């Protein structure tokens, strides 16, 4: 796909469009059965001063089987020159379209322009330096020493090599850095690749030449979004004055740049040349070990303890399940499943510790640990649950988190970033300090992800998901008054009804109806924007809270474009549980449609109904809700107790 003509570009500006108006480009159907790189040459300009409402350039991927467009990349920084965005597209058998959207910001001279859009097979960090955009590689400007383009028809006096590596010809191009202008010791030139935008792991290869015996150091680093460098390669013995092949293991589970750096120790540093950077998704050497998957260190405890284990001493953590009821909270995953419980009430002595160990995590990677916990009992809550990072080589345990005072009996989310040079394990510890003050500590939905918890380049959540933390996402209401859906955090005003906290983090927002502002039988509707019809099945998941003796009705409807009525997809009537319960709704619709959440107030003010964490996914629901699965009594396994 290419929109290119010599000297031409396309643009949107304030001469014919107003602030906030959108201009949209849509590609034809595309397929990327091999890994591809999409490059965009663009420029955003604005009037002087930094406007509070800048122009936006967004790039979306529209898969044929999804009702929502996925935001792949977004830019708003104005510039006085053309910029290059390089975006990795993972191979997929699905057809898709690329949608480019320009949204004009404030200012009389706001404009957004596109010069080139190009999709090629291969990885964005690969480059032979034959095209003038240099594959989006940039030079970190230094007044004395920089990477330059060598070769080609213009015979530059500093272009020292008789031929490049790509074409083995003097007309081919390569990158080089020369010490002729070096003024100080330790002058550094950096050539920086585009940031990776999809996880990749394999072998990075490149060809280089350097002048033998000279005082220069040629190194390759990775740099993540937080600016942390890690050296992955350095020249060993001095190379010959020919093109040498270097191969290095390269793993980018989260966004990273590759930096080719030359440090000179004086004006006789000679030169270094670079050409034909390539990447292969297989290891450089025939390694038998599989790359680490963060999923191995995650667990929702529905089936078993996954790769977690505990100390042999004491009862420790038990895997338990609570049937939906009005007194005890169920698990966080679905409201009806399993979680871990450390019951220190049964201990015979204070200071009892239940340790839960996670699997071994490779060193030198940035991790984000998230989990949910709930505390019951305990007059003093602090330190009743703590997380330690256990460094295997040093047998050192570092405390990285512990409970402070928080609402009792509410699933709270904790988020911990960490990075250690050595392999580590995450350890959860429950502690009862005093025999007279013991209680219950619950743990569920532990996830470990590679990358930072608060990565600056992290895009907003997929458009088919809504946690209500920022706004109401793709939902709207025809009327807004005291009897419509409201956004809230914490408890609802009426006692013995409504949730104590949201489902997302325990301290975030959810949507609910306030029964004390409504009359019996009154409705409130939350309506989605118009969704694109697609062939095949869709799965809508959400969490609902229906606690209160007078609880009414919660229904989900499908409204097809052109139809006067709505069809019922899902319904619950009356009080269900004190917990947030998960709903899975499978449906299909091949034309434009809307999803409607309708709550009807019940017989009394104890009829608050809440919803949270709505998610639309392509394909059938993997596990349909089975109301008959809850049995009573004890499980056969003594470590699995059902309440």
C-alpha positions in Angstrom: 0.0 0.0 0.0 1.6 3.3 -1.0 0.2 6.8 -1.4 3.1 8.6 -3.0 3.7 10.9 -5.9 6.7 13.0 -6.6 6.4 16.2 -4.6 2.8 15.6 -3.5 1.3 15.1 -0.1 -2.2 15.1 1.4 -3.2 17.4 4.3 -6.1 18.7 6.4 -5.9 22.2 7.9 -8.0 25.1 9.3 -8.5 26.7 5.9 -11.3 24.2 5.2 -12.0 22.4 8.5 -12.8 23.4 12.1 -11.2 22.5 15.4 -12.3 19.0 16.5 -13.2 17.9 12.9 -11.9 14.6 11.7 -10.4 13.6 8.4 -10.2 9.9 7.8 -8.3 7.8 5.2 -9.2 4.1 4.9 -7.1 1.5 3.1 -8.3 -1.4 1.0 -8.3 -4.9 2.5 -4.8 -5.9 3.5 -3.2 -9.1 4.7 0.1 -9.6 6.5 0.8 -13.3 6.6 4.4 -12.4 7.2 5.6 -9.8 9.8 5.4 -6.4 8.2 6.5 -2.8 8.9 4.2 0.1 8.3 5.9 3.5 7.8 4.2 6.8 7.9 5.9 10.1 6.9 3.9 12.9 8.6 4.0 16.4 10.0 1.8 18.2 12.5 2.0 22.0 12.6 0.4 24.5 15.0 0.4 28.2 15.5 3.0 29.6 17.9 2.7 28.7 21.5 1.6 25.3 22.7 -2.2 25.0 22.4 -4.0 23.2 25.3 -5.9 21.2 22.7 -3.3 19.9 20.1 -4.0 18.3 16.8 -4.0 14.5 16.8 -2.9 11.9 14.2 -4.2 8.4 15.0 -3.6 5.1 13.2 -6.0 2.3 13.7 -6.2 -1.4 12.6 -9.6 -2.6 11.6 -9.8 -6.4 11.7 -12.6 -8.0 9.6 -14.1 -9.9 12.6 -14.1 -7.1 15.1 -16.7 -4.4 15.8 -14.0 -1.9 17.1 -11.0 -0.3 15.6 -7.7 -0.9 17.5 -5.5 2.2 18.1 -2.0 1.2 17.1 -0.3 4.6 17.2 -1.0 8.2 18.1 1.0 11.4 17.7 0.3 15.0 18.7 3.7 16.7 18.9 4.1 19.5 16.4 7.3 19.7 14.3 8.8 21.9 11.7 9.9 19.0 9.5 8.7 15.6 8.3 8.8 12.8 10.9 8.8 9.1 10.4 6.7 6.6 12.4 7.6 2.9 12.1 5.0 0.4 13.3 5.5 -3.4 13.5 2.5 -5.4 12.3 2.5 -9.0 13.6 1.7 -11.7 11.1 -1.9 -12.7 11.0 -4.2 -14.7 8.7 -7.0 -12.2 9.3 -7.8 -9.5 6.7 -7.6 -6.0 8.0 -7.8 -2.3 7.0 -5.6 0.6 8.1 -7.5 3.7 9.1 -5.7 7.0 9.5 -7.5 9.8 11.4 -6.5 13.4 11.7 -8.2 15.5 14.4 -7.6 19.3 14.1 -6.6 21.0 17.3 -6.7 24.7 18.4 -5.1 27.5 16.5 -5.6 29.4 13.2 -2.8 27.6 11.4 -3.3 24.0 12.7 -2.5 21.4 10.0 -1.8 17.7 9.6 0.0 16.3 6.5 1.0 12.9 5.2 3.7 12.4 2.6 4.0 8.7 2.4 2.3 5.5 3.7 4.2 2.3 3.0 3.8 -1.3 4.2 6.7 -3.7 3.5 7.4 -7.3 4.6 10.0 -7.4 7.4 10.8 -5.9 10.8 11.0 -2.1 11.4 14.4 -2.5 13.0 15.9 -3.9 9.8 17.6 -1.5 7.4 20.0 -1.6 4.4 20.2 2.3 4.3 19.4 2.4 0.6 16.3 4.6 1.0 16.5 8.3 2.0 14.3 7.8 5.0 16.9 5.4 6.5 14.1 3.2 7.8 13.3 5.7 10.5 16.8 5.4 12.1 17.9 8.7 13.7 21.2 10.2 14.7 21.5 11.7 18.2 23.0 15.0 17.2 26.5 15.8 18.5 28.3 18.9 17.2 31.6 17.0 16.8 30.9 13.4 15.8 27.8 11.9 14.1 26.7 9.0 11.9 26.6 9.9 8.2 25.3 8.1 5.1 28.2 6.8 3.0 28.5 5.6 -0.6 26.2 6.4 -3.5 26.8 8.5 -6.5 27.9 11.6 -4.4 31.5 10.7 -3.6 31.9 12.3 -0.2 35.6 12.8 0.9 34.8 11.1 4.2 33.2 8.1 2.5 36.2 5.9 3.0 34.9 2.5 1.9 35.2 1.3 -1.7 31.8 -0.5 -1.5 28.8 -1.1 0.7 27.6 -4.6 1.8 24.2 -4.7 0.3 25.1 -4.4 -3.4 28.9 -4.9 -3.0 29.2 -1.7 -5.0 30.4 1.9 -4.6 26.8 3.0 -5.5 25.3 1.2 -2.5 24.9 3.0 0.9 25.9 2.3 4.4 26.2 4.3 7.7 29.6 5.4 9.0 31.1 7.5 11.8 34.5 9.1 11.5 36.8 10.5 14.2 38.2 13.4 12.0 36.1 16.0 13.9 36.6 14.6 17.4 37.6 17.4 19.8 37.5 15.6 23.2 38.1 12.2 24.7 35.0 10.0 24.9 33.0 11.7 22.1 30.0 9.5 21.4 27.9 9.0 18.3 24.6 7.2 18.5 22.4 5.8 15.7 19.0 4.9 17.2 16.5 2.5 15.6 12.7 3.0 15.7 11.0 1.8 18.9 9.6 -1.7 18.5 5.8 -1.7 18.8 5.2 -5.5 19.1 6.9 -8.1 21.2 9.8 -9.9 19.4 12.6 -12.2 20.3 15.3 -13.7 18.1 18.6 -12.9 16.4 19.7 -9.4 15.4 22.4 -9.4 12.7 24.4 -6.6 11.1 27.6 -6.1 9.2 30.3 -3.7 10.3 33.8 -2.5 9.5 36.3 -0.7 11.7 39.8 0.6 11.3 42.1 -1.9 12.9 43.9 -1.0 16.2 42.3 2.4 16.5 41.1 3.8 19.8 37.3 3.4 19.4 34.7 1.3 21.1 31.7 0.1 19.0 28.8 -1.2 21.2 25.1 -2.1 20.7 22.6 -1.2 23.4 18.9 -1.6 23.9 16.9 1.2 25.6 13.4 0.8 26.9 10.6 3.5 27.3 11.9 4.5 30.7 15.3 5.2 29.3 17.2 2.2 30.8 20.2 1.1 28.7 21.5 -2.5 28.5 24.6 -3.4 26.5 24.0 -6.5 24.3 27.1 -6.5 22.1 30.6 -5.0 21.9 33.5 -5.4 19.5 36.0 -7.9 20.8 39.2 -8.3 18.8 39.9 -5.6 16.2 38.1 -6.5 13.0 39.6 -6.6 9.5 39.0 -3.9 7.0 36.3 -6.0 5.4 32.6 -6.4 6.3 32.3 -8.5 9.5 29.1 -10.2 10.4 27.8 -9.8 14.0 25.0 -11.7 15.5 23.4 -11.0 18.9 20.5 -12.4 20.8 17.8 -9.7 20.9 14.6 -9.8 23.1 12.1 -7.0 23.1 9.1 -8.2 25.1 8.1 -4.6 25.5 8.9 -1.4 23.4 12.6 -1.0 22.9 15.1 0.9 20.7 18.4 -0.5 19.4 21.3 1.9 19.7 24.5 1.6 17.7 27.1 3.6 19.6 30.7 4.5 18.8 32.9 6.1 21.5 36.1 7.7 20.4 39.1 8.3 22.7 40.7 10.9 20.5 41.2 12.2 16.9 43.0 9.1 15.8 40.0 6.9 16.4 39.5 6.0 12.8 36.1 5.1 11.5 33.3 2.6 12.0 30.8 1.6 9.3 27.5 -0.3 9.6 25.2 -1.9 7.0 22.4 -4.5 6.5 20.8 -4.7 9.9 18.4 -7.7 9.9 16.3 -9.7 12.4 15.2 -13.3 12.5 12.6 -14.6 15.0 14.8 -17.7 15.8 17.8 -17.7 18.2 21.2 -17.0 16.8 22.5 -20.3 18.1 20.6 -23.6 18.3 19.2 -23.0 21.7 16.9 -25.7 23.1 15.3 -23.5 25.9 12.1 -21.8 25.0 11.8 -18.0 25.6 10.3 -17.0 28.9 6.5 -16.4 28.9 5.2 -14.1 31.6 1.9 -16.1 31.6 3.8 -18.9 33.4 4.0 -16.6 36.5 0.3 -15.7 36.4 -2.6 -17.5 38.1 -6.3 -17.1 38.7 -6.4 -20.4 40.8 -9.5 -21.7 39.0 -7.9 -25.1 38.2 -5.0 -25.3 40.7 -2.0 -23.3 42.0 -0.5 -23.1 38.5 3.3 -22.7 39.0 3.0 -21.4 42.6 3.9 -23.5 45.6 4.2 -23.0 49.4 6.3 -23.9 52.4 5.7 -27.3 53.7 5.3 -26.1 57.3 1.8 -25.2 58.5 -1.5 -25.1 56.7 -0.5 -22.0 54.8 -2.7 -20.9 51.9 -5.8 -23.0 51.0 -7.6 -22.9 47.7 -11.2 -22.1 48.5 -14.5 -21.3 46.8 -17.5 -19.4 48.0 -21.0 -19.9 46.6 -22.8 -16.6 45.7 -24.3 -15.4 49.0 -25.1 -12.3 50.9 -22.4 -12.5 53.6 -19.1 -13.6 52.3 -17.4 -12.2 49.2 -16.6 -14.7 46.3 -13.4 -14.7 44.2 -12.3 -11.8 42.0 -12.1 -13.7 38.7 -15.8 -14.4 38.3 -17.5 -14.2 41.8 -18.1 -17.9 41.7 -14.6 -19.4 41.4 -11.6 -20.2 43.5 -9.1 -18.0 45.3 -6.4 -18.5 48.0 -7.1 -17.9 51.7 -4.6 -17.7 54.5 -6.7 -18.3 57.7 -4.6 -17.2 60.6 -7.5 -17.6 63.0 -6.6 -21.3 63.3 -3.0 -20.6 64.4 -1.8 -21.7 67.8 0.8 -19.0 68.1 1.4 -15.4 66.9 3.9 -14.6 64.2 2.6 -17.4 62.0 3.7 -16.9 58.4 2.2 -18.5 55.3 4.6 -18.2 52.4 3.5 -18.6 48.7 6.3 -18.7 46.1 6.0 -17.9 42.5 8.0 -19.5 39.7 11.5 -18.4 38.8 11.7 -15.2 36.7 14.8 -14.5 34.5 16.9 -11.5 35.6 17.5 -8.2 33.9 13.9 -7.8 32.6 11.4 -5.2 33.7 8.3 -6.8 35.3 5.0 -5.5 36.4 3.3 -7.6 39.1 -0.4 -7.1 39.7 -2.7 -9.0 42.1 -5.9 -8.7 44.1 -6.2 -9.1 47.8 -9.0 -8.8 50.4 -8.6 -8.6 54.2 -11.1 -9.8 56.8 -10.9 -9.5 60.6 -7.7 -8.0 62.0 -8.0 -4.9 64.1 -4.6 -3.7 62.7 -4.4 -4.4 59.0 -0.9 -3.1 58.2 1.6 -5.8 57.3 -0.9 -8.6 57.4 0.1 -9.3 53.8 3.5 -8.5 52.3 5.3 -9.2 49.0 9.0 -10.0 48.9 11.4 -10.4 45.9 13.6 -13.4 46.6 16.9 -13.2 44.7 17.8 -16.9 44.1 21.6 -16.4 43.8 22.0 -14.3 46.9 19.3 -15.9 49.0 18.2 -12.3 49.8 14.6 -11.3 50.4 13.6 -7.7 49.7 10.3 -6.4 50.9 8.7 -4.4 48.1 5.1 -4.0 49.3 2.8 -4.5 52.3 -0.8 -3.8 53.1 -1.7 -0.5 54.7 -5.2 0.3 56.0 -7.8 -0.4 53.3 -11.5 -1.3 53.1 -12.2 -4.7 54.7 -13.7 -7.4 52.5 -13.1 -5.6 49.2 -10.9 -7.0 46.5 -8.2 -4.4 46.1 -5.6 -4.3 43.3 -1.9 -3.9 44.0 0.6 -3.0 41.3 4.4 -3.5 41.8 7.1 -2.8 39.2 10.5 -4.4 39.7 13.7 -5.3 37.8 16.6 -7.3 39.3 19.9 -8.4 37.7 19.6 -12.0 39.0 16.8 -14.6 38.6 14.1 -13.9 41.2 10.9 -15.3 42.7 7.9 -13.3 44.0 6.9 -14.4 47.6 3.5 -13.6 49.2 3.6 -13.7 53.0 0.6 -13.5 55.4 1.4 -12.6 59.0 -0.5 -12.6 62.3 1.4 -10.4 64.8 -0.7 -11.1 67.8 -2.7 -14.2 68.9 -5.6 -12.0 69.8 -5.7 -10.2 66.5 -5.8 -12.7 63.6 -8.0 -12.8 60.6 -8.3 -13.9 56.9 -6.1 -12.8 54.0 -7.4 -13.6 50.5 -5.4 -13.5 47.2 -6.5 -13.9 43.6 -5.7 -13.1 39.9 -1.9 -12.7 40.1 -0.5 -11.5 36.8 3.1 -10.8 35.8 3.7 -8.8 32.6 6.9 -7.8 30.9 7.4 -4.0 30.8 6.6 -1.1 33.0 3.4 -0.8 34.9 3.0 2.9 33.9 4.8 2.9 30.5 4.7 6.4 28.8 4.1 4.8 25.4 1.3 2.6 26.6 -1.7 3.2 24.5 -5.3 3.5 25.9 -7.1 0.2 26.5 -8.6 -1.5 23.5 -11.8 0.4 22.4 -14.0 -2.6 23.2 -13.1 -2.4 26.9 -14.5 0.0 29.6 -13.5 0.2 33.3 -15.3 3.6 33.8 -12.1 5.0 35.4 -11.8 7.9 33.0 -15.2 8.3 31.4 -18.2 6.3 30.1 -16.1 5.2 27.0 -18.4 4.1 24.1 -21.6 4.4 26.2 -24.2 7.2 26.4 -27.6 8.0 27.9 -30.5 9.6 26.3 -31.4 11.5 29.5 -29.3 12.3 32.5 -31.1 13.0 35.8 -31.3 11.5 39.3 -32.9 8.3 38.0 -30.3 7.5 35.3 -27.0 5.5 35.5 -24.4 7.3 37.7 -20.6 6.9 37.9 -19.4 6.3 41.5 -16.5 5.1 43.6 -16.7 3.5 47.1 -19.9 2.5 48.7 -23.4 3.5 47.6 -25.3 5.8 50.0 -27.9 3.3 51.1 -26.9 0.5 53.5 -27.4 -3.2 52.8 -27.3 -2.6 49.0 -24.8 -1.9 46.3 -21.0 -2.6 46.1 -18.4 -1.5 48.6 -15.9 -0.7 45.8 -15.5 -1.2 42.1 -14.3 -4.4 40.4 -11.3 -3.0 38.5 -9.1 -1.9 41.5 -11.4 -1.7 44.5 -11.0 2.0 44.7 -12.0 3.0 41.1 -15.3 3.8 39.4 -18.4 1.8 38.4 -21.8 2.6 37.0 -24.9 2.1 39.1 -28.5 3.1 39.7 -29.4 4.8 43.0 -32.7 3.2 44.0 -33.6 5.9 46.5 -33.9 8.4 43.6 -36.3 6.2 41.6 -39.7 4.6 41.9 -40.6 1.0 41.7 -40.4 -0.2 38.0 -38.5 2.9 36.8 -35.8 2.2 34.1 -32.3 3.5 33.4 -30.6 2.6 30.1 -26.9 2.8 29.2 -26.6 2.6 25.4 -23.4 1.8 23.4 -22.4 3.7 20.4 -23.3 2.2 17.0 -21.1 -1.0 16.6 -20.0 -2.3 13.2 -21.7 -5.5 12.2 -19.4 -8.5 11.5 -19.8 -12.1 10.6 -19.2 -14.7 13.3 -19.8 -14.7 17.1 -19.0 -12.1 19.6 -18.5 -12.4 23.4 -19.6 -9.6 25.7 -18.3 -10.0 29.3 -19.0 -7.6 32.2 -19.3 -7.7 35.9 -22.6 -6.9 37.7 -23.5 -6.3 41.4 -27.0 -7.1 42.6 -27.1 -7.0 46.4 -30.1 -5.8 48.3 -33.4 -7.4 49.5 -35.5 -5.3 47.1 -33.3 -5.7 44.0 -35.1 -5.4 40.6 -34.0 -6.4 37.1 -30.8 -6.1 35.0 -31.1 -6.9 31.3 -28.8 -6.7 28.2 -30.5 -6.0 24.9 -29.3 -6.0 21.2 -30.8 -3.3 19.0 -30.1 -3.8 15.3 -30.0 -0.8 12.9 -33.4 -0.4 11.2 -35.3 -2.5 13.7 -37.9 -0.8 15.9 -37.6 -3.3 18.8 -34.8 -4.9 20.8 -33.9 -8.5 21.4 -33.1 -9.7 24.9 -29.6 -11.3 25.3 -29.3 -11.7 29.0 -31.2 -11.1 32.3 -31.0 -11.4 36.1 -33.8 -10.8 38.5 -33.6 -10.1 42.2 -30.7 -10.3 44.7 -27.8 -12.3 43.4 -24.7 -11.9 45.7 -22.7 -9.6 47.8 -19.9 -10.1 45.3 -19.3 -8.8 41.8 -20.4 -11.6 39.4 -19.1 -12.2 35.9 -21.5 -12.4 33.0 -20.6 -13.9 29.6 -23.0 -13.1 26.7 -22.5 -14.6 23.3 -24.2 -13.1 20.3 -23.8 -12.5 16.6 -25.0 -9.6 14.4 -23.9 -8.8 10.9 -25.2 -5.3 10.7 -24.8 -2.0 12.6 -26.1 -2.4 16.1 -26.1 -1.2 19.7 -25.9 -3.0 23.1 -28.2 -1.7 25.8 -27.8 -2.2 29.6 -31.1 -1.7 31.3 -31.7 -1.6 35.1 -35.2 -1.6 36.6 -35.6 -0.4 40.2 -37.1 -3.1 42.5 -39.7 -2.9 45.3 -37.6 -1.0 47.9 -34.7 1.4 48.2 -32.4 -1.6 48.8 -32.2 -2.1 45.0 -29.0 -0.5 43.8 -27.6 -2.3 40.7 -24.1 -1.8 39.4 -22.0 -2.8 36.4 -18.2 -2.6 35.7 -15.4 -3.8 33.4 -17.3 -4.3 30.2 -15.4 -6.0 27.4 -16.3 -6.9 23.8 -14.3 -9.7 22.2 -14.4 -11.3 18.7 -15.1 -15.0 18.7 -17.3 -17.2 20.9 -17.1 -17.1 24.7 -14.4 -19.5 25.8 -16.2 -20.6 28.9 -19.9 -20.1 29.1 -21.4 -19.3 32.5 -22.7 -22.5 34.1 -25.1 -21.8 37.0 -25.4 -25.4 37.9 -21.7 -25.9 38.6 -21.8 -24.9 42.2 -22.1 -27.9 44.5 -22.3 -27.8 48.3 -20.1 -29.2 51.0 -16.4 -29.9 51.1 -14.2 -30.8 48.1 -12.4 -34.1 48.3 -9.0 -32.2 48.3 -8.5 -31.0 51.9 -6.7 -28.0 50.4 -9.8 -26.9 48.5 -12.5 -25.8 50.9 -15.9 -24.6 49.6 -17.8 -22.2 51.9 
